[in-house]
């Protein structure tokens, strides 16, 4: 299979790439200690080649105390020993590239770990020191300074301020162990630019930017005020930062994808101007309910806002923060909202799986880049983690009401017969696997023509081989044309006679005229019509 893949994808490979997200801690355990590692990833490269992806996006693999799953970075130039070594990372990047698979790494610029050398030095140096200028330290309010410096709310709930023994408070928009950096300080900018060069020189092809719209803060750190610009979201100062990053990326042929959660389409598109980021995650589509009208609107809005700046769209159904697709689509409320997550939500997994299969063909047929989260190709459901095993700080910051994100991070099942479903041989995985986890194992699905894995492999093969799925990026060229269809049915054409039809209606749908069925997410009915919650790719 590897021999059929190009060793050097084109310069615009990122415009329509299929990119696979690897959460290293849960992907594959190479040394048997219960934690996924780079050795495990290297051993599974043949699987990823056969799956048919173009690039791997690694969530943070750096030295970290893991207070927030690695997004609390202690050293951006060191691989965490639980995962391996820098030499192993370099070898993995090179081996994947030889197989035609590029590497994208995660950069976490908004904050560092409280174990980072800069923050430790700031604590030791004390109030008013230059070391503290790299962060946001402030005196508290009130006569004794016991009230936080402002009324902001943490992304994880509660106040984003923690008071030290010396009386000063420091800002952390996420967990207490993740102090925010002061991006108005030139040393912070210089350090991150040097980190980018460090990894580009080691062969990475791209960088995913975590919490990309949060870096810059109003220097006054004011309370929220109706009508004023947001004090820490989508500040105009961000664009100079990303223009500098883009110049560095262009030196190496590297690309950037931003995690940008913004409701304003015009503000969102600014990040994708030709001299800023190449792409950004499409959260409107990810969070959209399983509803034909809402999905079509999300697709149209996405394509429109990207066309305005000549950038390709991205399509993603889930990730390491979001309820897994088969579970979400099997619930009464099929959209996604962090604030709506609760324990014990009823789920119809058979329904969710059927819809997830159809959603896979829908998302992979759309123009632009597609992101797959590990295990999505296996149809893994969200797992109910026992209360005493939950590790996600989001759960604890919200007083235990939110089950957190661990349920989508359970270590993958590779073998139906191996210990711990083949994840690792010796130690119990860092998160518990449910009793039926082996039934989703990759080796079982590999030989099953009706499995989710087989569907993804075939869809990715067709997506790569059929010229009609290519995203040209040429101005004025429609990448997608909607076709007339019954209510509840999405139907569109790409180029070269490729058609995609998805039926979200209650009744089976008539198919448009076609000469061949390329791939279907489920069987057609006896009359050749498309059943409910089923998608099909056709040749006109």
DOTORFI-240016 format. One record per residue (C-alpha): residue in one letter; x, y negated, z negated. Coordinates in steps of 0.5 Angstrom, whole numbers, padded with zeros to 4 digits, always signed. Each point is the difference from the previous one (the first is absolute). Layout:
DOTORFI-240016
AXYZ ...
***
This chain:
DOTORFI-240016
X+0000+0000+0000 X+0006-0005-0002 X+0003+0001+0007 X-0007-0003+0003 X+0001-0007-0004 X+0004-0006+0002 X+0006-0001-0004 X+0000-0007+0002 X-0007-0003+0000 X-0001-0007+0003 X+0001-0006-0003 X-0007-0001-0001 X-0001+0006-0003 X-0004-0003-0006 X-0006-0003+0004 X-0003+0007+0001 X+0004+0005-0005 X-0003+0005-0004 X+0003-0001-0007 X+0000+0005-0006 X+0000-0003-0007 X+0005+0004-0005 X-0001-0001-0007 X+0006+0004-0002 X-0002+0002-0007 X-0005+0004+0003 X+0002+0003+0007 X+0004+0006-0001 X+0005+0002-0006 X+0007+0002+0002 X+0003+0002-0006 X-0006+0003-0004 X+0000-0006-0006 X-0007-0001+0001 X+0001-0007+0004 X+0000-0001+0007 X+0007-0002+0003 X+0004-0002+0007 X+0002+0007+0000 X-0007+0003+0001 X-0001-0005+0005 X+0006+0002+0004 X-0003+0007+0000 X-0007-0002+0002 X+0003-0004+0006 X-0002+0006+0005 X-0007-0001-0003 X+0000-0007+0002 X+0002+0001+0007 X-0005+0005+0001 X-0005-0005-0003 X+0002-0005+0005 X+0001-0006-0003 X+0005-0006+0002 X+0002-0003-0006 X+0000+0002-0008 X-0001-0006-0005 X+0003+0002-0007 X-0003-0003-0006 X+0005-0003-0005 X+0006+0005-0001 X+0004-0005-0004 X+0003+0001-0007 X-0006-0001-0004 X-0003+0001-0007 X-0007+0002+0004 X-0004-0004-0004 X-0004-0001+0006 X+0002+0005+0005 X+0006-0003+0002 X-0002-0006+0001 X+0004-0003-0006 X+0006+0000+0004 X+0007+0000-0005 X+0005+0000+0006 X-0002-0001+0008 X+0007+0003+0002 X-0001+0007-0004 X-0004+0006+0001 X-0003+0002-0007 X+0003+0006-0002 X-0006+0004+0000 X-0001+0000+0007 X+0008+0000+0002 X+0005-0004+0002 X+0002-0006+0005 X+0004+0005+0004 X-0006+0005+0001 X-0005-0006+0002 X+0005-0002+0005 X+0000+0007+0003 X-0007+0001+0000 X-0001-0007+0004 X+0005+0003+0005 X-0003+0007+0000 X-0007-0003+0001 X+0003-0004+0006 X+0003+0005+0003 X-0007+0004+0000 X-0003-0007+0003 X-0003-0002-0006 X+0002-0007-0003 X+0000-0002-0007 X-0004-0006-0004 X+0002-0002-0007 X-0004-0003-0005 X+0002-0007-0003 X-0003-0003-0006 X+0002-0007+0000 X-0005-0003-0005 X+0003+0003-0006 X+0005+0005-0003 X+0000+0004-0006 X+0002-0002-0007 X+0006+0004+0001 X+0003-0003+0006 X+0006-0004-0002 X-0002-0007+0001 X-0006+0001-0005 X+0004+0003-0005 X+0005-0006+0001 X-0006-0005-0001 X-0002+0004-0006 X+0007-0001-0003 X+0002-0007+0002 X-0007-0003-0003 X-0004-0006+0001 X+0002-0005+0005 X+0006+0004+0003 X+0001+0001+0007 X-0001+0007+0000 X-0007-0001-0002 X-0001-0005+0006 X+0000+0006+0004 X-0007+0002-0003 X-0006-0004-0003 X+0001-0001-0007 X-0004-0005-0003 X-0002-0003-0007 X-0007+0002-0003 X-0006-0004-0001 X-0003-0002-0006 X+0004-0003-0007 X+0004+0006-0001 X+0000+0002+0008 X-0004+0007-0002 X-0004-0001+0006 X+0002+0002+0007 X+0002-0006+0005 X-0006+0000+0005 X-0006+0004+0001 X+0002+0005+0005 X-0002+0007+0001 X+0005+0006+0001 X-0001+0004+0006 X-0001+0006-0005 X-0005-0004-0004 X+0002-0004-0006 X+0004-0006-0001 X+0007+0000+0004 X+0004-0003-0005 X+0004+0004-0006 X+0003-0004-0006 X+0007+0001-0002 X+0003+0000-0007 X+0003-0007+0001 X-0007-0002+0002 X+0000-0001+0007 X-0004+0003+0005 X+0001+0003+0007 X-0004+0001+0006 X-0002+0007+0003 X-0006+0001+0005 X+0001+0007-0001 X+0002+0004-0006 X+0004-0003-0006 X+0006+0004+0003 X+0000-0004+0006 X+0002-0007-0001 X-0001-0004+0006 X+0005-0004+0004 X+0001-0007+0001 X+0000-0001+0007 X+0001-0007+0000 X+0007+0002-0002 X+0006+0000+0005 X+0003+0006-0003 X-0006+0004+0000 X-0001-0001+0008 X+0007+0002+0001 X+0000+0006-0004 X-0006+0003+0004 X+0003-0002+0007 X+0007+0004-0002 X-0005+0006-0002 X-0003+0000+0007 X+0007+0000+0003 X+0002+0005-0005 X-0005+0005+0003 X+0000-0002+0007 X+0007+0001+0000 X-0002+0007-0002 X-0004+0002+0006 X-0007-0002-0003 X-0005-0002+0006 X-0005-0004-0004 X-0002-0003-0007 X-0007+0000-0003 X-0001-0006-0005 X-0003+0001-0006 X-0005-0005-0003 X+0002-0004+0006 X-0005-0006-0001 X+0002-0001-0008 X+0007-0002+0000 X+0000-0008+0000 X-0003-0003-0006 X-0003-0007-0001 X+0006-0003-0004 X-0004-0003-0005 X-0003+0007-0002 X-0007-0004-0001 X-0007+0003-0002 X-0004+0002+0006 X-0004-0006+0002 X-0006+0000+0005 X+0002-0002+0007 X+0007-0001-0001 X+0005+0005+0003 X+0001+0007-0003 X+0006-0001-0005 X+0003+0007+0002 X-0004+0003+0006 X+0002-0002+0007 X+0004-0006-0001 X+0003-0004+0006 X+0007+0001-0003 X-0001+0007+0002 X+0001-0001+0007 X+0007-0003+0000 X+0002+0006-0004 X-0002+0005+0005 X+0003-0004+0006 X+0006+0001-0003 X-0001+0007-0001 X-0002+0001+0007 X+0006-0003+0003 X+0004+0005-0004 X-0004+0006+0003 X+0001-0002+0007 X+0007+0000-0001 X-0001+0008-0001 X-0006+0001+0004 X-0004+0001-0007 X-0007-0001-0001 X-0004-0002-0006 X-0007+0002-0002 X-0004-0004-0005 X-0004+0002-0006 X-0005-0006+0001 X-0007+0000-0003 X-0003-0006+0002 X-0008-0001+0002 X+0002-0006+0004 X+0001+0002+0007 X+0004-0006+0002 X+0004+0000-0006 X+0002+0007+0001 X+0002-0001+0008 X+0005-0005-0002 X+0004+0005-0003 X+0001+0004+0007 X+0002-0006+0004 X+0006+0002+0004 X+0005-0003-0004 X-0003+0003-0007 X-0002+0008-0001 X-0001+0005+0006 X-0006+0003-0004 X-0004+0000-0006 X-0005+0005-0003 X-0007+0000+0002 X-0004+0000-0007 X-0007-0002+0003 X+0000+0007+0004 X+0003+0004-0006 X-0005-0003-0004 X-0006+0000+0005 X-0006+0005-0002 X-0002+0006+0005 X-0005-0004+0003 X+0000-0001+0008 X-0002-0008+0000 X+0005-0002-0006 X+0006+0005+0004 X-0001-0004+0006 X+0000-0007-0003 X+0006+0002-0003 X+0004+0003+0006 X-0003-0006+0004 X+0003-0005-0005 X+0006+0003-0001 X+0002+0000+0007 X-0002-0007+0001 X+0004-0003-0006 X+0006+0004+0003 X-0001-0002+0007 X+0000-0007-0002 X+0008+0001-0002 X+0002+0005+0005 X+0001+0006-0005 X-0003+0007+0000 X-0005+0002-0005 X+0001+0006-0005 X-0005+0005-0002 X+0000+0004-0007 X-0005+0004-0004 X+0004+0001-0007 X+0007-0001-0003 X+0003+0001-0007 X-0005-0005-0003 X-0006+0002+0003 X-0005+0005-0001 X+0001+0006+0005 X-0004+0000+0006 X-0004+0006-0001 X-0002-0002-0007 X-0002-0007+0002 X-0004+0002+0006 X-0004+0006-0004 X-0003-0006-0005 X-0006-0004+0000 X+0004-0006+0001 X+0005+0001+0005 X+0004-0006+0000 X+0006-0002-0005 X+0001-0005-0005 X+0005+0001-0006 X-0005-0003-0005 X-0006+0005+0002 X+0005+0006-0002 X-0003+0004-0006 X+0000+0007-0002 X-0005+0006+0002 X-0002-0003+0006 X-0004+0005+0004 X+0003+0003+0006 X-0002+0004+0006 X+0007+0003+0002 X-0003+0003+0006 X-0004-0006+0003 X+0007-0004-0002 X+0004+0005+0004 X-0004+0000+0006 X+0000-0008+0000 X+0007+0000-0001 X+0001+0004+0006 X-0004-0005+0004 X+0004-0006-0003 X+0006+0003+0002 X-0002+0000+0007 X-0003-0006+0000 X+0007-0004-0003 X+0005+0004+0004 X-0004-0002+0007 X+0000-0008-0002 X+0005-0004+0003 X+0006-0002-0005 X+0004+0004-0005 X-0003+0006-0004 X+0003+0001-0007 X-0002+0007-0004 X+0001+0001-0007 X+0004+0007-0002 X-0006+0005-0001 X-0005-0003+0004 X+0002+0005+0006 X-0002+0005-0005 X-0007-0003-0002 X+0002+0000-0007 X-0005-0003-0005 X+0001-0005-0006 X+0002+0004-0006 X-0003-0001-0007 X+0006-0001-0004 X-0001+0002-0007 X+0000-0006-0005 X+0006+0003-0004 X+0004+0000+0007 X-0002-0007+0003 X+0007-0004+0001 X-0003-0006+0004 X+0001-0006-0003 X-0007-0003+0003 X-0004+0005-0004 X+0003-0002-0007 X+0000-0008+0002 X-0007+0001+0002 X-0002+0003-0007 X-0001+0007+0003 X-0006-0002+0004 X+0004+0001+0006 X+0002+0007+0002 X+0006-0003+0003 X+0004+0002+0006 X+0003+0007-0002 X-0005+0004+0003 X+0002-0002+0007 X+0008+0002-0002 X-0001+0007-0002 X+0006+0004+0003 X-0001+0003+0007 X-0002+0007+0001 X+0005+0004+0005 X-0001+0007-0001 X-0006+0004-0002 X+0004+0005-0004 X+0006-0004-0002 X+0000-0002-0008 X-0003-0007+0000 X-0003+0001+0007 X+0007+0000+0002 X+0001-0007-0002 X+0006+0002-0004 X+0003+0007-0003 X+0001-0001-0007 X-0003-0006-0004 X-0007-0002-0001 X-0001-0006+0005 X+0000-0007-0003 X-0008-0001+0001 X-0004+0007-0001 X-0003+0003+0006 X-0007+0003+0000 X-0002+0007+0000 X-0002+0000+0007 X+0006-0004+0003 X+0003+0006+0004 X-0006+0001+0004 X+0002-0007+0003 X+0007+0003+0001 X+0004-0002+0007 X+0002+0007+0002 X-0007+0002-0001 X-0003-0006+0005 X+0006+0001+0005 X-0003+0006+0002 X-0007-0002+0000 X-0003-0003+0006 X-0006-0003-0003 X+0005-0003-0006 X+0001-0008-0001 X+0007+0001+0001 X-0001+0003+0007 X-0005-0006+0001 X+0005-0005-0001 X+0006+0004+0003 X-0004+0000+0007 X-0003-0007-0001 X+0007-0003-0001 X+0003+0005+0006 X-0005-0003+0005 X+0001-0007-0003 X+0007+0000+0002 X-0001+0004+0006 X-0006-0004+0003 X+0002-0007+0004 X-0007-0002-0002 X+0002-0001-0007 X+0006-0004+0001 X-0001-0007-0003 X+0003-0005+0005 X-0001-0007-0004 X+0000-0003+0007 X-0004-0007-0001 X-0007+0000+0003 X+0000+0008+0001 X-0006+0003-0004 X+0003+0006-0004 X-0007+0002-0002 X-0007+0000+0004 X-0007+0001-0004 X-0005+0005+0004 X-0007-0001-0001 X-0002+0005-0005 X-0006+0002-0005 X-0001-0003-0006 X+0005+0003-0005 X+0005+0002+0005 X+0007-0003+0002 X+0002+0001+0007 X+0006-0003+0003 X+0005+0001+0006 X+0007-0001+0000 X+0004+0000+0007 X+0001+0006+0005 X-0007+0002-0002 X+0001+0002-0007 X-0007+0000-0004 X-0001+0000-0008 X-0007+0001-0002 X-0002+0001-0008 X-0007+0001-0002 X-0002-0002-0007 X-0007+0000+0002 X-0005+0005-0003 X-0001+0004+0006 X+0004+0003+0005 X+0003-0005+0006 X+0000+0001+0007 X+0007-0001+0003 X+0002-0005+0005 X+0002+0003+0007 X+0006+0004+0000 X+0005+0005+0003 X+0003+0003-0006 X+0000+0001-0007 X+0007-0002-0003 X-0002+0001-0007 X-0005+0000-0005 X+0000+0000-0008 X-0006+0005+0000 X-0004+0005+0005 X-0005-0004+0005 X-0007+0003-0001 X-0003+0005+0005 X-0002-0005+0005 X+0007-0004+0000 X-0002-0005-0004 X+0004-0003-0006 X-0003+0001-0007 X+0000-0005-0006 X+0007-0002-0003 X+0004+0003+0006 X+0004-0003+0005 X+0003+0002+0007 X+0005-0002+0005 X-0002+0000+0007 X+0003-0001+0007 X-0005-0004+0004 
***
